Amino acid sequence: MHGALPTRIRWLAGSLLLLLGALAGAAPLSTDVEHDAPIGRSTAFLQETGGRLDLAGALAAFRAGRFSPGDAAVLNFGIGARPAWIRFAVDNPASGPVTRQLSVETAWLDRVEVHVLHRGGVVAAYRAGDRLPFMQRQVMSRYFMFDHAFAPGASEVFIRVETPDPMVVPLYFESREASRLRQMEQQLSYGLVYGFLIALIAYNAILYASLRTTSYLSYALYLAAFIAMNVAYTGHGFAWLWPEATRWQQWSNPLLMVLYGSAGLLFAIRFLDLRVRFPRVRRAVLAYCAAGAALLAAAIVADSQRHALLVAFAFVFVFTLIMPVLGVAAMRAKQKPARYFLLAACAAMAGAVLTTLATWGFIPHNAWTFRAVEVGMLADATLLALALAYQFRISHEERLRAERLAQLDPLTGLNNRRAFYDLTSSPWSNALRHGHDLSVVLLDLDRFKQLNDVHGHAHGDAVLKAVGGVLKEGIRQGDVLARWGGEEFIVLLPETTAREAAALAERLRVAIAAMRVPREGGDTALTASFGVAQLEDRAGTLDALIAQADACLYRSKDEGRNRVTSCPARQRPALPGIEAASEAV
């Protein structure tokens, strides 16, 4: 009879605790049930108003009914909120202790105090927070985790949280194994995110080292800044990189947020070429970055972490709005890669806005809303990588086009002298090395100066264009045709003897003589004189062979024009008569 009395008293005390919890709107959590979601709706909370509350004060406030029931799975008190006490009840129906893991899964909380009460007395107290070195944590995790063996019957848990950062408190109450599996899934997802972004950073760093295009470097720095920011606010940095640097842990979030936004804007300046296309916009963007850095520096000097966070959140929020605006301006300016940039900026903006709203408590906080910034950044990084590739392709095509135009005669569209030498270097070397035949045909339009004087330069240009068209149609594939200068044209013929070259030149002569170029008052007929030379001196140069063809050309002029003269190297005419023949043309 006497032995049953303590059991009855214990049952009455537990029932009273459960009743108080029910009155506060919070059902007790059973250790027999695996709770795989945040337990915010099973809690009650109170924010401090008149100074710091200790455990006794919080307990008295709860008994007095001043706690409010949790109205969301994840409690969210907003940025710069006053410290809060959170209370929930635990029921262990087993006959022995049951260990459960309590997780507060926000990595940036300054102070976390956990008090476990059983039978009206404190049986355990734990302290954590990122103001303490990482190695002092009970469980080595980037979150604040506590293992406790709950005694049979009813227990109470009081948690006090304090931070100038957004006070988001996702509470989990589960077995160690369930917690471990969930943490593994999270770590795997972060590994995929970081691995993808690091691969992009390495790829663009290599491109920058190879091409020296600053857009690749600024893009790599932008991605690196995002990773640094993400590593800081998710707690990975404190766990992996600076476990003892508690001071840096306090300021890393606002500093890296401003760095991330600034890196993104500097990338936009480079990628969209704002210096040339929108110089005033560029100056405004740089001024915005400078203003954000100055305000953050002022908050640091004043040692106001709250103001630093407000500056950082506002800076990043405005940054996510500026990027799409720049994309729209670039599209209106007809910049071809701008559509990729705009899509990327919109994806990043959507992710950042969702995460910010979830962190500040305006929308429900869950895995998707909190990590939306990472999803948006993955889309942003992918689209910007495509934009850079597209920009490189356009630049490459424009460079090839410019090089091609630099090698074309603007009037006739034929190769110019520079292109002729570039295109003939390979067949010339092949002919010298293997002893293959090769010939050159040089032609000059007869009395072209008189045609220009009588009918004007505009008609003379039309004649040159027409001749260029006839020559294009008359040569063979593999021959190299160019406008040599003025009214002169040249053709290099690989694998061709002087006899074969002369036959081709004769066909061209006949085609030119048969053509008619319309003009006001009639048509213009004209003729051309040709010189043909074959490579025979294997120690000679292309210029020497062209000089032989030129000598043969002037021989055609001297002998009455409108003819083809072929002179192999051993029969080339003496060069002193060339000047006199030229003057007679």
Secondary structure, DSSP 8 states (H G I E B T S, - for coil): -TTHHHHHHHHHHHHHHHHHHHHTT---EETTS---S--GGG-EEEE--SS---HHHHHHHHHTT--EE--SSSEE--TT---EEEEEEEEE-SSS-EEEEEEE--TT-SEEEEEEEETTEEEEEEEE-TTS-GGG-SS-SSSEEEEEEE-SEEEEEEEEEE-SS--EE-EEEE-HHHHHHHHHHHHHHHHHHHHHHHHHHHHHHHHHHHH--HHHHHHHHHHHHHHHHHHHHTTHHHHHT-TT-HHHHHHHHHHHHHHHHHHHHHHHHHHTTHHHH-HHHHHHHHHHHHHHHHHHHHHHHTT-HHHHHHHHHHHHHHHHHHHHHHHHHHHHTT-TTHHHHHHHHHHHHHHHHHHHHHHHTSS---HHHHTHHHHHHHHHHHHHHHHHHHHHHHHHHHHHHHHHHHTB-TTT-SB-HHHHHHHHHHHHHHHHHHT--EEEEEEEETTHHHHHHHH-HHHHHHHHHHHHHHHHHHS-TT-EEEEEETTEEEEEEET--HHHHHHHHHHHHHHHHH--EEETTEEE---EEEEEEE---TT--HHHHHHHHHHHHHHHHHTTSS-EEE--GGG---TTHHHHHHHH-
